[in-house]
Amino acid sequence: QMYEQMPKPKYVLAIGSCASTGGPFGSEYSYAAVSGVDKILPVDVFVPGCPPRPEAILHGLITLKKRIEGQKVLVQDGLR
């Protein structure tokens, strides 16, 4: 409900394995966790890791910044 109330433009950055895939607490193991935030919200950039490394978070933020600016972004080094 909060996402729907936010003004546009909206951007979502999923940080960490638990936010991206549910991690070890996915829906097959727990009723309280959703296996992947992309099932609820449209995610623009996924940052992998558990916990994510600082350079992965920085790469995710730079990728999101470039997408906001309208530049093409290449996936490299296994990071999105």
C-alpha positions in Angstrom: 0.0 0.0 0.0 2.9 2.4 0.8 4.4 1.8 -2.7 1.1 2.8 -4.4 1.0 6.0 -2.3 4.5 7.1 -3.3 4.7 9.8 -6.0 6.2 9.0 -9.3 8.9 8.3 -10.5 9.4 5.2 -8.3 12.6 3.1 -8.2 13.2 -0.1 -6.2 16.7 -1.4 -5.3 16.6 -4.9 -3.8 19.7 -5.3 -1.6 20.8 -8.8 -0.4 19.8 -12.4 -1.0 16.9 -12.3 1.4 15.2 -9.4 -0.5 16.0 -10.8 -3.9 15.1 -14.5 -3.5 14.0 -15.0 0.1 17.3 -16.4 1.1 17.2 -19.2 3.7 13.9 -17.9 4.9 12.0 -18.3 1.6 8.3 -19.2 1.4 9.1 -23.0 1.3 10.6 -22.7 4.8 8.5 -19.9 6.4 5.0 -18.5 6.0 6.2 -15.1 7.1 8.7 -14.5 4.3 8.1 -13.9 0.6 10.6 -15.6 -1.7 11.5 -12.5 -3.7 10.5 -8.9 -3.4 9.9 -8.9 -7.2 6.7 -10.8 -6.7 5.3 -7.8 -4.8 7.1 -4.8 -6.3 8.7 -4.1 -9.7 12.4 -4.1 -8.9 14.8 -2.0 -11.0 18.1 -3.3 -9.7 19.1 -6.4 -7.7 22.2 -6.4 -5.5 23.4 -9.9 -4.7 25.1 -11.2 -1.6 24.4 -12.2 2.0 25.4 -9.7 3.2 26.1 -7.8 0.1 29.6 -6.4 -0.3 30.1 -2.6 -0.2 31.3 -2.5 -3.8 28.1 -4.5 -4.9 25.9 -1.9 -3.2 27.9 0.9 -4.8 27.6 -0.8 -8.2 23.8 -1.2 -7.6 23.4 2.5 -6.8 25.5 3.6 -9.8 23.4 1.3 -12.0 20.2 2.8 -10.7 21.5 6.3 -11.2 22.4 5.5 -14.8 19.0 4.0 -15.4 17.3 7.1 -13.9 19.5 9.3 -16.2 18.3 7.1 -19.2 21.7 5.6 -20.0 22.1 2.0 -21.2 23.6 -0.2 -18.4 25.6 -3.3 -19.1 25.5 -6.2 -16.7 29.1 -7.1 -15.7 31.0 -9.1 -13.1 27.8 -10.9 -12.2 26.3 -7.8 -10.7 23.0 -6.3 -11.9 
